[in-house]
């Protein structure tokens, strides 16, 4: 299994809609469901830094 670091741009509505850090976390996890082979390492600015679990192909 290759862990390739990847940045995923998060939509602005996540940060506009969230009232606190817990809600940001919940919304980011919900949004990232569309990327099933990505594991979130951290959120940095408006990017989710992820490990891509399936390699390149």
PDB file of N, H, CA, C and O in Angstrom:
ATOM      1  N   UNK A   1       0.851  -1.179   0.000  1.00  0.00           N
ATOM      2  CA  UNK A   1       0.000   0.000   0.000  1.00  0.00           C
ATOM      3  C   UNK A   1       0.893   1.238   0.000  1.00  0.00           C
ATOM      4  O   UNK A   1       1.770   1.378   0.852  1.00  0.00           O
ATOM      5  N   UNK A   2       0.666   2.133  -0.959  1.00  0.00           N
ATOM      6  H   UNK A   2      -0.047   2.020  -1.651  1.00  0.00           H
ATOM      7  CA  UNK A   2       1.428   3.374  -1.047  1.00  0.00           C
ATOM      8  C   UNK A   2       0.647   4.513  -0.420  1.00  0.00           C
ATOM      9  O   UNK A   2      -0.528   4.711  -0.731  1.00  0.00           O
ATOM     10  N   UNK A   3       1.289   5.257   0.457  1.00  0.00           N
ATOM     11  H   UNK A   3       2.243   5.096   0.710  1.00  0.00           H
ATOM     12  CA  UNK A   3       0.662   6.442   1.033  1.00  0.00           C
ATOM     13  C   UNK A   3       1.245   7.658   0.341  1.00  0.00           C
ATOM     14  O   UNK A   3       2.360   8.082   0.642  1.00  0.00           O
ATOM     15  N   UNK A   4       0.493   8.209  -0.578  1.00  0.00           N
ATOM     16  H   UNK A   4      -0.413   7.865  -0.823  1.00  0.00           H
ATOM     17  CA  UNK A   4       0.924   9.362  -1.352  1.00  0.00           C
ATOM     18  C   UNK A   4       0.236  10.596  -0.779  1.00  0.00           C
ATOM     19  O   UNK A   4      -0.991  10.675  -0.826  1.00  0.00           O
ATOM     20  N   UNK A   5       0.987  11.572  -0.235  1.00  0.00           N
ATOM     21  H   UNK A   5       1.985  11.507  -0.197  1.00  0.00           H
ATOM     22  CA  UNK A   5       0.334  12.773   0.307  1.00  0.00           C
ATOM     23  C   UNK A   5      -0.365  13.558  -0.807  1.00  0.00           C
ATOM     24  O   UNK A   5       0.205  13.790  -1.873  1.00  0.00           O
ATOM     25  N   UNK A   6      -1.588  13.955  -0.542  1.00  0.00           N
ATOM     26  H   UNK A   6      -2.051  13.766   0.324  1.00  0.00           H
ATOM     27  CA  UNK A   6      -2.411  14.646  -1.520  1.00  0.00           C
ATOM     28  C   UNK A   6      -3.146  15.784  -0.838  1.00  0.00           C
ATOM     29  O   UNK A   6      -3.604  15.639   0.296  1.00  0.00           O
ATOM     30  N   UNK A   7      -3.262  16.925  -1.522  1.00  0.00           N
ATOM     31  H   UNK A   7      -2.890  17.043  -2.443  1.00  0.00           H
ATOM     32  CA  UNK A   7      -4.046  18.054  -1.015  1.00  0.00           C
ATOM     33  C   UNK A   7      -5.388  18.073  -1.721  1.00  0.00           C
ATOM     34  O   UNK A   7      -5.457  18.009  -2.949  1.00  0.00           O
ATOM     35  N   UNK A   8      -6.449  18.160  -0.942  1.00  0.00           N
ATOM     36  H   UNK A   8      -6.393  18.212   0.055  1.00  0.00           H
ATOM     37  CA  UNK A   8      -7.793  18.277  -1.492  1.00  0.00           C
ATOM     38  C   UNK A   8      -8.337  19.643  -1.065  1.00  0.00           C
ATOM     39  O   UNK A   8      -8.450  19.932   0.126  1.00  0.00           O
ATOM     40  N   UNK A   9      -8.671  20.478  -2.054  1.00  0.00           N
ATOM     41  H   UNK A   9      -8.579  20.243  -3.022  1.00  0.00           H
ATOM     42  CA  UNK A   9      -9.228  21.793  -1.766  1.00  0.00           C
ATOM     43  C   UNK A   9     -10.632  21.631  -1.210  1.00  0.00           C
ATOM     44  O   UNK A   9     -11.489  21.000  -1.828  1.00  0.00           O
ATOM     45  N   UNK A  10     -10.858  22.208  -0.036  1.00  0.00           N
ATOM     46  H   UNK A  10     -10.162  22.721   0.466  1.00  0.00           H
ATOM     47  CA  UNK A  10     -12.174  22.133   0.589  1.00  0.00           C
ATOM     48  C   UNK A  10     -13.010  23.327   0.147  1.00  0.00           C
ATOM     49  O   UNK A  10     -12.482  24.429   0.000  1.00  0.00           O
ATOM     50  N   UNK A  11     -14.297  23.125  -0.065  1.00  0.00           N
ATOM     51  H   UNK A  11     -14.727  22.229   0.054  1.00  0.00           H
ATOM     52  CA  UNK A  11     -15.146  24.226  -0.510  1.00  0.00           C
ATOM     53  C   UNK A  11     -15.334  25.270   0.600  1.00  0.00           C
ATOM     54  O   UNK A  11     -15.328  24.945   1.787  1.00  0.00           O
ATOM     55  N   UNK A  12     -15.498  26.512   0.189  1.00  0.00           N
ATOM     56  H   UNK A  12     -15.503  26.776  -0.776  1.00  0.00           H
ATOM     57  CA  UNK A  12     -15.633  27.624   1.133  1.00  0.00           C
ATOM     58  C   UNK A  12     -16.861  27.466   2.023  1.00  0.00           C
ATOM     59  O   UNK A  12     -16.849  27.932   3.162  1.00  0.00           O
ATOM     60  N   UNK A  13     -17.920  26.824   1.536  1.00  0.00           N
ATOM     61  H   UNK A  13     -17.930  26.446   0.610  1.00  0.00           H
ATOM     62  CA  UNK A  13     -19.142  26.713   2.327  1.00  0.00           C
ATOM     63  C   UNK A  13     -18.913  25.965   3.631  1.00  0.00           C
ATOM     64  O   UNK A  13     -19.641  26.188   4.598  1.00  0.00           O
ATOM     65  N   UNK A  14     -17.926  25.088   3.682  1.00  0.00           N
ATOM     66  H   UNK A  14     -17.335  24.906   2.896  1.00  0.00           H
ATOM     67  CA  UNK A  14     -17.636  24.370   4.928  1.00  0.00           C
ATOM     68  C   UNK A  14     -17.261  25.364   6.021  1.00  0.00           C
ATOM     69  O   UNK A  14     -17.762  25.272   7.142  1.00  0.00           O
ATOM     70  N   UNK A  15     -16.387  26.309   5.701  1.00  0.00           N
ATOM     71  H   UNK A  15     -15.980  26.384   4.790  1.00  0.00           H
ATOM     72  CA  UNK A  15     -15.909  27.262   6.693  1.00  0.00           C
ATOM     73  C   UNK A  15     -16.940  28.360   6.967  1.00  0.00           C
ATOM     74  O   UNK A  15     -16.981  28.913   8.066  1.00  0.00           O
ATOM     75  N   UNK A  16     -17.766  28.673   5.974  1.00  0.00           N
ATOM     76  H   UNK A  16     -17.732  28.224   5.081  1.00  0.00           H
ATOM     77  CA  UNK A  16     -18.815  29.681   6.164  1.00  0.00           C
ATOM     78  C   UNK A  16     -19.955  29.134   7.012  1.00  0.00           C
ATOM     79  O   UNK A  16     -20.536  29.863   7.815  1.00  0.00           O
ATOM     80  N   UNK A  17     -20.273  27.871   6.842  1.00  0.00           N
ATOM     81  H   UNK A  17     -19.801  27.278   6.189  1.00  0.00           H
ATOM     82  CA  UNK A  17     -21.403  27.258   7.528  1.00  0.00           C
ATOM     83  C   UNK A  17     -21.062  26.838   8.954  1.00  0.00           C
ATOM     84  O   UNK A  17     -21.936  26.844   9.821  1.00  0.00           O
ATOM     85  N   UNK A  18     -19.819  26.479   9.208  1.00  0.00           N
ATOM     86  H   UNK A  18     -19.109  26.474   8.504  1.00  0.00           H
ATOM     87  CA  UNK A  18     -19.422  25.941  10.517  1.00  0.00           C
ATOM     88  C   UNK A  18     -19.383  27.036  11.583  1.00  0.00           C
ATOM     89  O   UNK A  18     -18.956  28.163  11.332  1.00  0.00           O
ATOM     90  N   UNK A  19     -19.841  26.666  12.777  1.00  0.00           N
ATOM     91  H   UNK A  19     -20.188  25.751  12.980  1.00  0.00           H
ATOM     92  CA  UNK A  19     -19.837  27.603  13.900  1.00  0.00           C
ATOM     93  C   UNK A  19     -18.625  27.422  14.812  1.00  0.00           C
ATOM     94  O   UNK A  19     -18.234  28.344  15.528  1.00  0.00           O
ATOM     95  N   UNK A  20     -18.033  26.222  14.779  1.00  0.00           N
ATOM     96  H   UNK A  20     -18.351  25.473  14.197  1.00  0.00           H
ATOM     97  CA  UNK A  20     -16.871  25.957  15.624  1.00  0.00           C
ATOM     98  C   UNK A  20     -16.020  24.854  14.993  1.00  0.00           C
ATOM     99  O   UNK A  20     -16.374  24.312  13.945  1.00  0.00           O
ATOM    100  N   UNK A  21     -14.900  24.526  15.635  1.00  0.00           N
ATOM    101  H   UNK A  21     -14.613  24.966  16.486  1.00  0.00           H
ATOM    102  CA  UNK A  21     -13.977  23.530  15.090  1.00  0.00           C
ATOM    103  C   UNK A  21     -14.589  22.142  14.997  1.00  0.00           C
ATOM    104  O   UNK A  21     -14.271  21.385  14.081  1.00  0.00           O
ATOM    105  N   UNK A  22     -15.464  21.802  15.935  1.00  0.00           N
ATOM    106  H   UNK A  22     -15.723  22.417  16.679  1.00  0.00           H
ATOM    107  CA  UNK A  22     -16.110  20.491  15.887  1.00  0.00           C
ATOM    108  C   UNK A  22     -16.995  20.370  14.652  1.00  0.00           C
ATOM    109  O   UNK A  22     -17.049  19.316  14.018  1.00  0.00           O
ATOM    110  N   UNK A  23     -17.684  21.448  14.317  1.00  0.00           N
ATOM    111  H   UNK A  23     -17.640  22.304  14.831  1.00  0.00           H
ATOM    112  CA  UNK A  23     -18.542  21.406  13.135  1.00  0.00           C
ATOM    113  C   UNK A  23     -17.710  21.401  11.851  1.00  0.00           C
ATOM    114  O   UNK A  23     -18.088  20.752  10.876  1.00  0.00           O
ATOM    115  N   UNK A  24     -16.580  22.118  11.839  1.00  0.00           N
ATOM    116  H   UNK A  24     -16.273  22.645  12.631  1.00  0.00           H
ATOM    117  CA  UNK A  24     -15.676  22.055  10.684  1.00  0.00           C
ATOM    118  C   UNK A  24     -15.223  20.619  10.482  1.00  0.00           C
ATOM    119  O   UNK A  24     -15.223  20.116   9.358  1.00  0.00           O
ATOM    120  N   UNK A  25     -14.841  19.964  11.555  1.00  0.00           N
ATOM    121  H   UNK A  25     -14.841  20.372  12.468  1.00  0.00           H
ATOM    122  CA  UNK A  25     -14.392  18.570  11.475  1.00  0.00           C
ATOM    123  C   UNK A  25     -15.484  17.684  10.898  1.00  0.00           C
ATOM    124  O   UNK A  25     -15.224  16.867  10.014  1.00  0.00           O
ATOM    125  N   UNK A  26     -16.705  17.841  11.394  1.00  0.00           N
ATOM    126  H   UNK A  26     -16.916  18.504  12.112  1.00  0.00           H
ATOM    127  CA  UNK A  26     -17.824  17.026  10.921  1.00  0.00           C
ATOM    128  C   UNK A  26     -18.098  17.270   9.438  1.00  0.00           C
ATOM    129  O   UNK A  26     -18.299  16.323   8.678  1.00  0.00           O
ATOM    130  N   UNK A  27     -18.106  18.541   9.027  1.00  0.00           N
ATOM    131  H   UNK A  27     -17.943  19.310   9.645  1.00  0.00           H
ATOM    132  CA  UNK A  27     -18.387  18.872   7.629  1.00  0.00           C
ATOM    133  C   UNK A  27     -17.279  18.384   6.695  1.00  0.00           C
ATOM    134  O   UNK A  27     -17.558  17.928   5.585  1.00  0.00           O
ATOM    135  N   UNK A  28     -16.031  18.478   7.138  1.00  0.00           N
ATOM    136  H   UNK A  28     -15.805  18.848   8.039  1.00  0.00           H
ATOM    137  CA  UNK A  28     -14.912  17.994   6.324  1.00  0.00           C
ATOM    138  C   UNK A  28     -15.021  16.478   6.151  1.00  0.00           C
ATOM    139  O   UNK A  28     -14.849  15.968   5.043  1.00  0.00           O
ATOM    140  N   UNK A  29     -15.302  15.762   7.228  1.00  0.00           N
ATOM    141  H   UNK A  29     -15.441  16.176   8.127  1.00  0.00           H
ATOM    142  CA  UNK A  29     -15.446  14.303   7.135  1.00  0.00           C
ATOM    143  C   UNK A  29     -16.601  13.931   6.211  1.00  0.00           C
ATOM    144  O   UNK A  29     -16.494  12.987   5.428  1.00  0.00           O
ATOM    145  N   UNK A  30     -17.698  14.667   6.302  1.00  0.00           N
ATOM    146  H   UNK A  30     -17.785  15.434   6.938  1.00  0.00           H
ATOM    147  CA  UNK A  30     -18.844  14.413   5.426  1.00  0.00           C
ATOM    148  C   UNK A  30     -18.479  14.677   3.965  1.00  0.00           C
ATOM    149  O   UNK A  30     -18.812  13.879   3.089  1.00  0.00           O
ATOM    150  N   UNK A  31     -17.798  15.791   3.700  1.00  0.00           N
ATOM    151  H   UNK A  31     -17.527  16.439   4.411  1.00  0.00           H
ATOM    152  CA  UNK A  31     -17.404  16.135   2.331  1.00  0.00           C
ATOM    153  C   UNK A  31     -16.432  15.107   1.756  1.00  0.00           C
ATOM    154  O   UNK A  31     -16.521  14.758   0.579  1.00  0.00           O
ATOM    155  N   UNK A  32     -15.517  14.628   2.573  1.00  0.00           N
ATOM    156  H   UNK A  32     -15.444  14.912   3.529  1.00  0.00           H
ATOM    157  CA  UNK A  32     -14.474  13.728   2.095  1.00  0.00           C
ATOM    158  C   UNK A  32     -14.993  12.318   1.817  1.00  0.00           C
ATOM    159  O   UNK A  32     -14.241  11.490   1.301  1.00  0.00           O
ATOM    160  N   UNK A  33     -16.237  12.021   2.138  1.00  0.00           N
ATOM    161  H   UNK A  33     -16.847  12.694   2.558  1.00  0.00           H
ATOM    162  CA  UNK A  33     -16.811  10.708   1.803  1.00  0.00           C
ATOM    163  C   UNK A  33     -16.797  10.463   0.303  1.00  0.00           C
ATOM    164  O   UNK A  33     -16.801   9.314  -0.139  1.00  0.00           O
ATOM    165  N   UNK A  34     -16.780  11.529  -0.482  1.00  0.00           N
ATOM    166  H   UNK A  34     -16.777  12.463  -0.124  1.00  0.00           H
ATOM    167  CA  UNK A  34     -16.750  11.366  -1.943  1.00  0.00           C
ATOM    168  C   UNK A  34     -15.385  10.895  -2.424  1.00  0.00           C
ATOM    169  O   UNK A  34     -15.235  10.554  -3.597  1.00  0.00           O
ATOM    170  N   UNK A  35     -14.388  10.869  -1.545  1.00  0.00           N
ATOM    171  H   UNK A  35     -14.510  11.146  -0.592  1.00  0.00           H
ATOM    172  CA  UNK A  35     -13.040  10.382  -1.846  1.00  0.00           C
ATOM    173  C   UNK A  35     -12.768   9.169  -0.954  1.00  0.00           C
ATOM    174  O   UNK A  35     -12.055   9.292   0.043  1.00  0.00           O
ATOM    175  N   UNK A  36     -13.316   8.012  -1.288  1.00  0.00           N
ATOM    176  H   UNK A  36     -13.895   7.912  -2.098  1.00  0.00           H
ATOM    177  CA  UNK A  36     -13.262   6.870  -0.369  1.00  0.00           C
ATOM    178  C   UNK A  36     -11.863   6.320  -0.110  1.00  0.00           C
ATOM    179  O   UNK A  36     -11.646   5.685   0.921  1.00  0.00           O
ATOM    180  N   UNK A  37     -10.919   6.542  -1.002  1.00  0.00           N
ATOM    181  H   UNK A  37     -11.096   7.058  -1.840  1.00  0.00           H
ATOM    182  CA  UNK A  37      -9.572   5.996  -0.813  1.00  0.00           C
ATOM    183  C   UNK A  37      -8.598   7.014  -0.224  1.00  0.00           C
ATOM    184  O   UNK A  37      -7.383   6.821  -0.275  1.00  0.00           O
ATOM    185  N   UNK A  38      -9.130   8.083   0.329  1.00  0.00           N
ATOM    186  H   UNK A  38     -10.117   8.240   0.371  1.00  0.00           H
ATOM    187  CA  UNK A  38      -8.280   9.101   0.949  1.00  0.00           C
ATOM    188  C   UNK A  38      -8.499   9.081   2.451  1.00  0.00           C
ATOM    189  O   UNK A  38      -9.632   8.997   2.925  1.00  0.00           O
ATOM    190  N   UNK A  39      -7.398   9.159   3.198  1.00  0.00           N
ATOM    191  H   UNK A  39      -6.478   9.228   2.813  1.00  0.00           H
ATOM    192  CA  UNK A  39      -7.459   9.239   4.658  1.00  0.00           C
ATOM    193  C   UNK A  39      -6.948  10.608   5.052  1.00  0.00           C
ATOM    194  O   UNK A  39      -5.831  10.981   4.695  1.00  0.00           O
ATOM    195  N   UNK A  40      -7.752  11.360   5.785  1.00  0.00           N
ATOM    196  H   UNK A  40      -8.660  11.057   6.076  1.00  0.00           H
ATOM    197  CA  UNK A  40      -7.381  12.720   6.185  1.00  0.00           C
ATOM    198  C   UNK A  40      -6.298  12.661   7.254  1.00  0.00           C
ATOM    199  O   UNK A  40      -6.435  11.965   8.260  1.00  0.00           O
ATOM    200  N   UNK A  41      -5.218  13.406   7.019  1.00  0.00           N
ATOM    201  H   UNK A  41      -5.106  13.971   6.202  1.00  0.00           H
ATOM    202  CA  UNK A  41      -4.139  13.520   7.996  1.00  0.00           C
ATOM    203  C   UNK A  41      -4.355  14.772   8.834  1.00  0.00           C
ATOM    204  O   UNK A  41      -4.258  14.737  10.060  1.00  0.00           O
ATOM    205  N   UNK A  42      -4.652  15.896   8.148  1.00  0.00           N
ATOM    206  H   UNK A  42      -4.731  15.925   7.152  1.00  0.00           H
ATOM    207  CA  UNK A  42      -4.918  17.150   8.846  1.00  0.00           C
ATOM    208  C   UNK A  42      -5.590  18.121   7.880  1.00  0.00           C
ATOM    209  O   UNK A  42      -5.615  17.900   6.669  1.00  0.00           O
ATOM    210  N   UNK A  43      -6.132  19.196   8.439  1.00  0.00           N
ATOM    211  H   UNK A  43      -6.112  19.376   9.423  1.00  0.00           H
ATOM    212  CA  UNK A  43      -6.673  20.296   7.646  1.00  0.00           C
ATOM    213  C   UNK A  43      -5.728  21.465   7.825  1.00  0.00           C
ATOM    214  O   UNK A  43      -5.423  21.864   8.949  1.00  0.00           O
ATOM    215  N   UNK A  44      -5.269  22.010   6.715  1.00  0.00           N
ATOM    216  H   UNK A  44      -5.517  21.686   5.802  1.00  0.00           H
ATOM    217  CA  UNK A  44      -4.330  23.125   6.730  1.00  0.00           C
ATOM    218  C   UNK A  44      -4.891  24.225   5.830  1.00  0.00           C
ATOM    219  O   UNK A  44      -4.926  24.079   4.608  1.00  0.00           O
ATOM    220  N   UNK A  45      -5.326  25.323   6.442  1.00  0.00           N
ATOM    221  H   UNK A  45      -5.298  25.442   7.434  1.00  0.00           H
ATOM    222  CA  UNK A  45      -5.964  26.382   5.667  1.00  0.00           C
ATOM    223  C   UNK A  45      -7.244  25.853   5.062  1.00  0.00           C
ATOM    224  O   UNK A  45      -8.107  25.352   5.784  1.00  0.00           O
ATOM    225  N   UNK A  46      -7.385  25.953   3.756  1.00  0.00           N
ATOM    226  H   UNK A  46      -6.685  26.359   3.169  1.00  0.00           H
ATOM    227  CA  UNK A  46      -8.594  25.438   3.101  1.00  0.00           C
ATOM    228  C   UNK A  46      -8.323  24.126   2.354  1.00  0.00           C
ATOM    229  O   UNK A  46      -9.036  23.778   1.413  1.00  0.00           O
ATOM    230  N   UNK A  47      -7.295  23.415   2.781  1.00  0.00           N
ATOM    231  H   UNK A  47      -6.716  23.697   3.545  1.00  0.00           H
ATOM    232  CA  UNK A  47      -6.951  22.119   2.180  1.00  0.00           C
ATOM    233  C   UNK A  47      -7.026  21.009   3.224  1.00  0.00           C
ATOM    234  O   UNK A  47      -6.681  21.202   4.390  1.00  0.00           O
ATOM    235  N   UNK A  48      -7.483  19.852   2.779  1.00  0.00           N
ATOM    236  H   UNK A  48      -7.763  19.695   1.832  1.00  0.00           H
ATOM    237  CA  UNK A  48      -7.368  18.639   3.581  1.00  0.00           C
ATOM    238  C   UNK A  48      -6.125  17.915   3.066  1.00  0.00           C
ATOM    239  O   UNK A  48      -6.047  17.578   1.885  1.00  0.00           O
ATOM    240  N   UNK A  49      -5.166  17.678   3.939  1.00  0.00           N
ATOM    241  H   UNK A  49      -5.229  17.952   4.899  1.00  0.00           H
ATOM    242  CA  UNK A  49      -3.966  16.932   3.589  1.00  0.00           C
ATOM    243  C   UNK A  49      -4.294  15.462   3.854  1.00  0.00           C
ATOM    244  O   UNK A  49      -4.632  15.078   4.974  1.00  0.00           O
ATOM    245  N   UNK A  50      -4.187  14.655   2.809  1.00  0.00           N
ATOM    246  H   UNK A  50      -3.912  14.967   1.900  1.00  0.00           H
ATOM    247  CA  UNK A  50      -4.639  13.264   2.886  1.00  0.00           C
ATOM    248  C   UNK A  50      -3.558  12.312   2.406  1.00  0.00           C
ATOM    249  O   UNK A  50      -2.651  12.690   1.665  1.00  0.00           O
ATOM    250  N   UNK A  51      -3.679  11.066   2.850  1.00  0.00           N
ATOM    251  H   UNK A  51      -4.415  10.760   3.452  1.00  0.00           H
ATOM    252  CA  UNK A  51      -2.915   9.956   2.293  1.00  0.00           C
ATOM    253  C   UNK A  51      -3.838   9.277   1.302  1.00  0.00           C
ATOM    254  O   UNK A  51      -4.982   8.950   1.618  1.00  0.00           O
ATOM    255  N   UNK A  52      -3.326   9.070   0.096  1.00  0.00           N
ATOM    256  H   UNK A  52      -2.396   9.336  -0.160  1.00  0.00           H
ATOM    257  CA  UNK A  52      -4.087   8.341  -0.918  1.00  0.00           C
ATOM    258  C   UNK A  52      -3.713   6.881  -0.782  1.00  0.00           C
ATOM    259  O   UNK A  52      -2.562   6.508  -1.011  1.00  0.00           O
ATOM    260  N   UNK A  53      -4.656   6.068  -0.417  1.00  0.00           N
ATOM    261  H   UNK A  53      -5.590   6.372  -0.230  1.00  0.00           H
ATOM    262  CA  UNK A  53      -4.383   4.693  -0.032  1.00  0.00           C
ATOM    263  C   UNK A  53      -4.266   3.710  -1.179  1.00  0.00           C
ATOM    264  O   UNK A  53      -3.715   2.625  -0.992  1.00  0.00           O
ATOM    265  N   UNK A  54      -4.761   4.047  -2.354  1.00  0.00           N
ATOM    266  H   UNK A  54      -5.208   4.929  -2.506  1.00  0.00           H
ATOM    267  CA  UNK A  54      -4.766   3.090  -3.441  1.00  0.00           C
ATOM    268  C   UNK A  54      -3.645   3.281  -4.453  1.00  0.00           C
ATOM    269  O   UNK A  54      -3.669   2.631  -5.498  1.00  0.00           O
ATOM    270  N   UNK A  55      -2.688   4.120  -4.200  1.00  0.00           N
ATOM    271  H   UNK A  55      -2.669   4.648  -3.350  1.00  0.00           H
ATOM    272  CA  UNK A  55      -1.616   4.365  -5.143  1.00  0.00           C
ATOM    273  C   UNK A  55      -2.102   5.203  -6.318  1.00  0.00           C
ATOM    274  O   UNK A  55      -3.023   6.004  -6.160  1.00  0.00           O
ATOM    275  N   UNK A  56      -1.512   5.039  -7.472  1.00  0.00           N
ATOM    276  H   UNK A  56      -0.764   4.388  -7.601  1.00  0.00           H
ATOM    277  CA  UNK A  56      -1.839   5.879  -8.614  1.00  0.00           C
ATOM    278  C   UNK A  56      -2.885   5.268  -9.542  1.00  0.00           C
ATOM    279  O   UNK A  56      -3.657   6.003 -10.156  1.00  0.00           O
ATOM    280  N   UNK A  57      -2.927   3.966  -9.657  1.00  0.00           N
ATOM    281  H   UNK A  57      -2.300   3.369  -9.158  1.00  0.00           H
ATOM    282  CA  UNK A  57      -3.879   3.353 -10.591  1.00  0.00           C
ATOM    283  C   UNK A  57      -4.843   2.448  -9.879  1.00  0.00           C
ATOM    284  O   UNK A  57      -5.712   1.851 -10.513  1.00  0.00           O
TER     285      UNK A  57
END
